[in-house]
Structure formats: C-alpha cells, structure tokens
Amino acid sequence: MTTTQGSYEECGPGSYENADGTCVPTPASAPSPPPGATALCNNGEYSYSKNRSGTCSSNGGVARWL
C-alpha cells in the first residue's frame, strides 16, 4: 500500500489515510475476518477500506466483499 509521508506520520504505523481523510488499518492476514474488515483481498489479507475504489489494489484486488 502506498502512503504519503504525511499520511504515515498522521496515522501512525500500520495504518494509512484513505480518500476521506480517515486513518484505517493497512490490510492484514488473519484466519477469519477481523472486526471492521470490509473485504478479503486476493492475496488472503483483509482490508478495512471504506471506499471501493482502490481497495486491495496492492494486494491483488478484491476476492470477496464482506
């Protein structure tokens, strides 16, 4: 996932600033959908994206919406 330096500093490690300006966790691996996950990426990681545009773009695209 690409983030700007400013977004990283504002959101902190393990998160990024989405298109709405909200900090959300970066995609993560888990055996089942973690609370707040919105999509399963094609690489098996769960995304917390709040927008469909760009969700899982660095993780092979969306396999399934939750």
MMTF fields as JSON, N, C-alpha, C and O atoms, coordinates in Angstrom:
{
  "mmtfVersion": "1.0.0",
  "mmtfProducer": "UNKNOWN",
  "numBonds": 263,
  "numAtoms": 264,
  "numGroups": 66,
  "numChains": 1,
  "numModels": 1,
  "chainsPerModel": [1],
  "groupsPerChain": [66],
  "chainIdList": ["A"],
  "bondAtomList": [4, 2, 8, 6, 12, 10, 16, 14, 20, 18, 24, 22, 28, 26, 32, 30, 36, 34, 40, 38, 44, 42, 48, 46, 52, 50, 56, 54, 60, 58, 64, 62, 68, 66, 72, 70, 76, 74, 80, 78, 84, 82, 88, 86, 92, 90, 96, 94, 100, 98, 104, 102, 108, 106, 112, 110, 116, 114, 120, 118, 124, 122, 128, 126, 132, 130, 136, 134, 140, 138, 144, 142, 148, 146, 152, 150, 156, 154, 160, 158, 164, 162, 168, 166, 172, 170, 176, 174, 180, 178, 184, 182, 188, 186, 192, 190, 196, 194, 200, 198, 204, 202, 208, 206, 212, 210, 216, 214, 220, 218, 224, 222, 228, 226, 232, 230, 236, 234, 240, 238, 244, 242, 248, 246, 252, 250, 256, 254, 260, 258],
  "bondOrderList": [1, 1, 1, 1, 1, 1, 1, 1, 1, 1, 1, 1, 1, 1, 1, 1, 1, 1, 1, 1, 1, 1, 1, 1, 1, 1, 1, 1, 1, 1, 1, 1, 1, 1, 1, 1, 1, 1, 1, 1, 1, 1, 1, 1, 1, 1, 1, 1, 1, 1, 1, 1, 1, 1, 1, 1, 1, 1, 1, 1, 1, 1, 1, 1, 1],
  "groupList": [{"groupName": "MET", "atomNameList": ["N", "CA", "C", "O"], "elementList": ["N", "C", "C", "O"], "formalChargeList": [0, 0, 0, 0], "bondAtomList": [1, 0, 2, 1, 3, 2], "bondOrderList": [1, 1, 2], "singleLetterCode": "M", "chemCompType": "L-PEPTIDE LINKING"}, {"groupName": "THR", "atomNameList": ["N", "CA", "C", "O"], "elementList": ["N", "C", "C", "O"], "formalChargeList": [0, 0, 0, 0], "bondAtomList": [1, 0, 2, 1, 3, 2], "bondOrderList": [1, 1, 2], "singleLetterCode": "T", "chemCompType": "L-PEPTIDE LINKING"}, {"groupName": "GLN", "atomNameList": ["N", "CA", "C", "O"], "elementList": ["N", "C", "C", "O"], "formalChargeList": [0, 0, 0, 0], "bondAtomList": [1, 0, 2, 1, 3, 2], "bondOrderList": [1, 1, 2], "singleLetterCode": "Q", "chemCompType": "L-PEPTIDE LINKING"}, {"groupName": "GLY", "atomNameList": ["N", "CA", "C", "O"], "elementList": ["N", "C", "C", "O"], "formalChargeList": [0, 0, 0, 0], "bondAtomList": [1, 0, 2, 1, 3, 2], "bondOrderList": [1, 1, 2], "singleLetterCode": "G", "chemCompType": "PEPTIDE LINKING"}, {"groupName": "SER", "atomNameList": ["N", "CA", "C", "O"], "elementList": ["N", "C", "C", "O"], "formalChargeList": [0, 0, 0, 0], "bondAtomList": [1, 0, 2, 1, 3, 2], "bondOrderList": [1, 1, 2], "singleLetterCode": "S", "chemCompType": "L-PEPTIDE LINKING"}, {"groupName": "TYR", "atomNameList": ["N", "CA", "C", "O"], "elementList": ["N", "C", "C", "O"], "formalChargeList": [0, 0, 0, 0], "bondAtomList": [1, 0, 2, 1, 3, 2], "bondOrderList": [1, 1, 2], "singleLetterCode": "Y", "chemCompType": "L-PEPTIDE LINKING"}, {"groupName": "GLU", "atomNameList": ["N", "CA", "C", "O"], "elementList": ["N", "C", "C", "O"], "formalChargeList": [0, 0, 0, 0], "bondAtomList": [1, 0, 2, 1, 3, 2], "bondOrderList": [1, 1, 2], "singleLetterCode": "E", "chemCompType": "L-PEPTIDE LINKING"}, {"groupName": "CYS", "atomNameList": ["N", "CA", "C", "O"], "elementList": ["N", "C", "C", "O"], "formalChargeList": [0, 0, 0, 0], "bondAtomList": [1, 0, 2, 1, 3, 2], "bondOrderList": [1, 1, 2], "singleLetterCode": "C", "chemCompType": "L-PEPTIDE LINKING"}, {"groupName": "PRO", "atomNameList": ["N", "CA", "C", "O"], "elementList": ["N", "C", "C", "O"], "formalChargeList": [0, 0, 0, 0], "bondAtomList": [1, 0, 2, 1, 3, 2], "bondOrderList": [1, 1, 2], "singleLetterCode": "P", "chemCompType": "L-PEPTIDE LINKING"}, {"groupName": "ASN", "atomNameList": ["N", "CA", "C", "O"], "elementList": ["N", "C", "C", "O"], "formalChargeList": [0, 0, 0, 0], "bondAtomList": [1, 0, 2, 1, 3, 2], "bondOrderList": [1, 1, 2], "singleLetterCode": "N", "chemCompType": "L-PEPTIDE LINKING"}, {"groupName": "ALA", "atomNameList": ["N", "CA", "C", "O"], "elementList": ["N", "C", "C", "O"], "formalChargeList": [0, 0, 0, 0], "bondAtomList": [1, 0, 2, 1, 3, 2], "bondOrderList": [1, 1, 2], "singleLetterCode": "A", "chemCompType": "L-PEPTIDE LINKING"}, {"groupName": "ASP", "atomNameList": ["N", "CA", "C", "O"], "elementList": ["N", "C", "C", "O"], "formalChargeList": [0, 0, 0, 0], "bondAtomList": [1, 0, 2, 1, 3, 2], "bondOrderList": [1, 1, 2], "singleLetterCode": "D", "chemCompType": "L-PEPTIDE LINKING"}, {"groupName": "VAL", "atomNameList": ["N", "CA", "C", "O"], "elementList": ["N", "C", "C", "O"], "formalChargeList": [0, 0, 0, 0], "bondAtomList": [1, 0, 2, 1, 3, 2], "bondOrderList": [1, 1, 2], "singleLetterCode": "V", "chemCompType": "L-PEPTIDE LINKING"}, {"groupName": "LEU", "atomNameList": ["N", "CA", "C", "O"], "elementList": ["N", "C", "C", "O"], "formalChargeList": [0, 0, 0, 0], "bondAtomList": [1, 0, 2, 1, 3, 2], "bondOrderList": [1, 1, 2], "singleLetterCode": "L", "chemCompType": "L-PEPTIDE LINKING"}, {"groupName": "LYS", "atomNameList": ["N", "CA", "C", "O"], "elementList": ["N", "C", "C", "O"], "formalChargeList": [0, 0, 0, 0], "bondAtomList": [1, 0, 2, 1, 3, 2], "bondOrderList": [1, 1, 2], "singleLetterCode": "K", "chemCompType": "L-PEPTIDE LINKING"}, {"groupName": "ARG", "atomNameList": ["N", "CA", "C", "O"], "elementList": ["N", "C", "C", "O"], "formalChargeList": [0, 0, 0, 0], "bondAtomList": [1, 0, 2, 1, 3, 2], "bondOrderList": [1, 1, 2], "singleLetterCode": "R", "chemCompType": "L-PEPTIDE LINKING"}, {"groupName": "TRP", "atomNameList": ["N", "CA", "C", "O"], "elementList": ["N", "C", "C", "O"], "formalChargeList": [0, 0, 0, 0], "bondAtomList": [1, 0, 2, 1, 3, 2], "bondOrderList": [1, 1, 2], "singleLetterCode": "W", "chemCompType": "L-PEPTIDE LINKING"}],
  "groupTypeList": [0, 1, 1, 1, 2, 3, 4, 5, 6, 6, 7, 3, 8, 3, 4, 5, 6, 9, 10, 11, 3, 1, 7, 12, 8, 1, 8, 10, 4, 10, 8, 4, 8, 8, 8, 3, 10, 1, 10, 13, 7, 9, 9, 3, 6, 5, 4, 5, 4, 14, 9, 15, 4, 3, 1, 7, 4, 4, 9, 3, 3, 12, 10, 15, 16, 13],
  "groupIdList": [1, 2, 3, 4, 5, 6, 7, 8, 9, 10, 11, 12, 13, 14, 15, 16, 17, 18, 19, 20, 21, 22, 23, 24, 25, 26, 27, 28, 29, 30, 31, 32, 33, 34, 35, 36, 37, 38, 39, 40, 41, 42, 43, 44, 45, 46, 47, 48, 49, 50, 51, 52, 53, 54, 55, 56, 57, 58, 59, 60, 61, 62, 63, 64, 65, 66],
  "secStructList": [7, 7, 7, 7, 2, 2, 2, 2, 2, 2, 2, 7, 6, 6, 3, 3, 3, 7, 6, 6, 1, 7, 3, 3, 3, 7, 7, 3, 3, 7, 1, 1, 7, 7, 6, 6, 7, 7, 3, 3, 3, 6, 6, 1, 3, 3, 3, 7, 7, 1, 1, 1, 6, 6, 6, 6, 6, 6, 6, 6, 1, 3, 3, 3, 3, 7],
  "xCoordList": [0.856, 0.0, 0.889, 1.826, 0.614, 1.389, 0.752, -0.451, 1.57, 1.092, 2.058, 3.231, 1.59, 2.478, 3.146, 2.623, 4.277, 4.971, 4.064, 4.031, 3.327, 2.426, 1.34, 1.013, 0.778, -0.257, 0.295, -0.364, 1.502, 2.098, 2.297, 2.005, 2.786, 3.031, 1.727, 1.657, 0.705, -0.577, -1.297, -1.892, -1.251, -1.993, -1.181, -1.759, 0.09, 0.939, 1.208, 0.596, 2.123, 2.475, 1.278, 0.456, 1.183, 0.11, -1.215, -2.236, -1.222, -2.457, -2.113, -0.952, -3.141, -2.957, -4.171, -5.231, -4.013, -5.11, -5.854, -5.261, -7.155, -7.931, -8.388, -8.049, -9.147, -9.598, -10.478, -10.588, -11.097, -11.946, -11.147, -11.701, -9.832, -9.002, -9.058, -8.651, -9.557, -9.682, -8.572, -8.249, -7.99, -6.979, -7.66, -8.581, -7.198, -7.715, -6.529, -5.458, -6.696, -5.596, -5.208, -6.059, -3.936, -3.49, -4.005, -4.294, -4.125, -4.587, -3.724, -2.518, -4.359, -3.658, -4.136, -5.282, -3.249, -3.593, -4.287, -3.947, -5.255, -5.976, -6.678, -6.998, -6.926, -7.599, -9.078, -9.661, -9.683, -11.081, -11.213, -10.322, -12.317, -12.448, -12.348, -13.141, -11.375, -11.263, -12.39, -12.959, -12.722, -13.751, -13.386, -12.261, -14.333, -14.128, -13.623, -13.592, -13.223, -12.753, -13.915, -15.052, -13.614, -14.655, -14.495, -15.443, -13.289, -13.045, -11.927, -11.038, -11.979, -10.891, -10.154, -10.749, -8.864, -8.049, -7.628, -7.644, -7.253, -6.827, -5.576, -5.334, -4.776, -3.587, -3.882, -2.962, -5.153, -5.555, -5.594, -5.967, -5.215, -5.269, -6.636, -7.319, -7.026, -8.294, -8.071, -7.135, -8.94, -8.864, -9.927, -10.999, -9.609, -10.532, -10.993, -11.482, -10.838, -11.153, -12.608, -13.497, -12.838, -14.196, -14.711, -15.871, -13.846, -14.21, -13.895, -12.873, -14.745, -14.489, -13.318, -12.559, -13.173, -12.111, -10.748, -10.471, -9.905, -8.557, -8.431, -7.317, -9.531, -9.468, -8.656, -8.91, -7.704, -6.832, -5.988, -5.515, -5.8, -5.062, -3.622, -3.067, -3.018, -1.651, -1.634, -0.572, -2.803, -2.93, -3.644, -4.247, -3.581, -4.143, -5.605, -6.187, -6.221, -7.639, -8.52, -8.035, -9.809, -10.78, -11.226, -11.679, -11.092, -11.61, -13.083, -13.892, -13.412, -14.792, -15.038, -14.197, -16.201, -16.625, -17.294, -18.012, -17.061, -17.635, -18.863, -19.484],
  "yCoordList": [-1.173, 0.0, 1.218, 1.304, 2.157, 3.376, 4.448, 4.695, 5.082, 6.196, 7.346, 7.137, 8.541, 9.688, 9.781, 9.26, 10.428, 10.576, 11.255, 10.845, 12.287, 12.981, 12.071, 12.141, 11.223, 10.307, 9.328, 9.031, 8.821, 7.863, 8.508, 7.897, 9.721, 10.399, 10.72, 10.619, 11.1, 11.434, 10.194, 10.223, 9.111, 7.909, 6.948, 6.202, 6.945, 6.053, 4.747, 4.46, 3.958, 2.679, 1.746, 1.716, 0.988, 0.01, 0.591, -0.093, 1.844, 2.457, 3.465, 3.827, 3.904, 4.892, 5.798, 5.469, 6.925, 7.88, 7.543, 7.529, 7.27, 6.922, 8.18, 9.294, 8.005, 9.124, 10.103, 11.266, 9.654, 10.524, 11.27, 12.077, 10.997, 11.633, 10.949, 11.527, 9.723, 8.946, 7.908, 7.293, 7.704, 6.668, 5.31, 5.144, 4.348, 2.984, 2.027, 2.359, 0.846, -0.122, -0.597, -0.699, -0.883, -1.484, -2.919, -3.508, -3.496, -4.884, -5.808, -5.602, -6.83, -7.745, -9.182, -9.42, -10.128, -11.545, -11.951, -11.471, -12.831, -13.366, -14.645, -14.794, -15.573, -16.821, -16.637, -17.462, -15.568, -15.255, -13.74, -13.044, -13.213, -11.759, -11.059, -11.331, -10.159, -9.398, -8.373, -7.987, -7.927, -6.895, -5.651, -5.158, -5.161, -3.96, -4.208, -3.282, -5.443, -5.742, -5.61, -5.958, -5.108, -4.882, -5.739, -5.91, -6.281, -7.079, -8.079, -7.845, -9.191, -10.153, -9.914, -9.982, -9.634, -9.388, -10.716, -11.751, -10.684, -11.894, -12.53, -13.714, -11.788, -12.368, -12.942, -13.373, -12.953, -13.543, -12.576, -12.964, -11.315, -10.326, -9.653, -9.567, -9.181, -8.492, -6.991, -6.476, -6.295, -4.847, -4.195, -4.756, -3.011, -2.221, -0.99, -0.031, -1.016, 0.132, 0.55, -0.29, 1.851, 2.388, 2.798, 3.186, 2.713, 3.067, 1.889, 1.225, 1.63, 0.533, 0.835, -0.065, 2.079, 2.459, 2.252, 2.827, 1.436, 1.202, 0.136, -0.178, -0.429, -1.463, -2.65, -3.161, -3.083, -4.224, -4.009, -4.975, -2.77, -2.511, -3.007, -3.388, -3.011, -3.521, -4.971, -5.522, -5.58, -6.94, -7.86, -8.852, -7.538, -8.409, -8.199, -8.992, -7.165, -6.903, -7.575, -8.297, -7.336, -7.866, -9.267, -9.47, -10.217, -11.569, -11.646, -12.287, -10.958, -11.026, -9.846, -9.501, -9.223, -8.148, -8.788, -9.779, -8.224, -8.786, -8.011, -8.334],
  "zCoordList": [0.0, 0.0, 0.0, 0.794, -0.873, -0.941, -0.085, -0.167, 0.737, 1.548, 1.404, 1.097, 1.616, 1.605, 2.967, 3.952, 3.027, 4.302, 5.32, 6.48, 4.909, 5.818, 6.356, 7.54, 5.52, 5.97, 6.985, 7.982, 6.743, 7.666, 9.033, 10.061, 9.041, 10.309, 11.028, 12.253, 10.293, 10.905, 11.416, 12.493, 10.658, 11.013, 11.87, 12.661, 11.74, 12.512, 11.788, 10.759, 12.326, 11.71, 11.646, 12.561, 10.564, 10.428, 9.989, 10.048, 9.547, 9.049, 7.964, 7.771, 7.265, 6.214, 6.155, 6.686, 5.515, 5.348, 4.062, 2.982, 4.177, 2.987, 2.253, 2.654, 1.191, 0.358, 1.129, 0.743, 2.199, 3.025, 4.089, 4.835, 4.157, 5.166, 6.515, 7.523, 6.548, 7.778, 7.84, 6.824, 8.996, 9.171, 9.311, 10.111, 8.526, 8.601, 8.644, 8.135, 9.241, 9.294, 7.895, 7.01, 7.7, 6.45, 6.391, 7.432, 5.182, 5.089, 5.933, 6.069, 6.497, 7.39, 7.198, 6.817, 7.464, 7.413, 8.702, 9.783, 8.577, 9.734, 9.299, 8.12, 10.222, 9.874, 9.538, 8.834, 10.034, 9.728, 9.722, 10.208, 9.175, 9.079, 10.433, 11.334, 10.578, 11.824, 11.936, 10.916, 13.128, 13.283, 12.475, 12.55, 11.714, 10.919, 9.51, 8.7, 9.194, 7.839, 6.855, 7.17, 5.672, 4.663, 3.417, 2.651, 3.21, 2.011, 2.255, 3.073, 1.541, 1.507, 0.201, -0.874, 0.292, -0.897, -1.518, -0.852, -2.795, -3.488, -2.907, -3.143, -2.16, -1.549, -0.162, 0.532, 0.25, 1.525, 2.689, 3.796, 2.465, 3.54, 3.574, 2.554, 4.745, 4.921, 4.885, 5.496, 4.161, 4.037, 4.91, 5.14, 5.384, 6.196, 5.435, 6.032, 4.116, 3.277, 3.433, 3.573, 3.407, 3.498, 2.122, 1.984, 1.094, -0.277, -1.189, -1.013, -2.143, -3.072, -4.0, -4.362, -4.378, -5.298, -4.636, -3.584, -5.25, -4.759, -3.693, -3.274, -3.243, -2.208, -2.709, -3.8, -1.936, -2.235, -3.496, -4.093, -3.897, -5.135, -5.08, -6.111, -3.924, -3.774, -3.302, -3.012, -3.227, -2.71, -3.686, -3.277, -4.968, -5.992, -6.3, -7.04, -5.763, -5.991, -4.959, -4.087, -5.06, -4.1, -4.526, -5.653, -3.621, -3.853, -3.464, -4.134, -2.335, -1.83, -0.923, -0.094, -1.083, -0.177, 1.027, 0.893, 2.192, 3.423, 3.838, 4.851]
}
